[in-house]
């Protein structure tokens, strides 16, 4: 069709630039100042634990706090929801993401590993419980198949 615009650009019809590119600027070398992390931002039950881990690992407490808060959110999961409207059943389940930002060698990984240790224990226990239930269900299934085979 003539005159109809399809949204595709024909070869050789690029829009002309308005002028030459500006000269490249050097990348800033410094980092912007970051306010210090306050343990008062954490729930009272978690703050002493975060401070202890940060002291033992010798890292900033924010690295530990990120892992602790994300792990707590993972355990809580869908058990807590926010209802933005009072007269409505609409519920929002918050998801929490975290990221520890620091220079190489600033002990981010050891801090996060220590903060996630209780979560790993819960995962190990859940995997063992699943394996036990799976074995039990498989045995029941095999027993049921034998009963059906005996009847037929």
Buried (B, 14 or more C-beta within 10 A) or exposed (E): EEEEEEEEEEEEEEEEEEEEEEEEEEEEEEEEEEEEBEBEEBEEEBBEBBBEBBEEBEBBBBBBBBBBBBBBBBEEEEEEEEEEEEEEEEEEEEEEEBEBEEEEEBBBEBBBEBBBEBBEEEEEEEEEEEEEEEEEEEEEEEEEEEEEEEEE
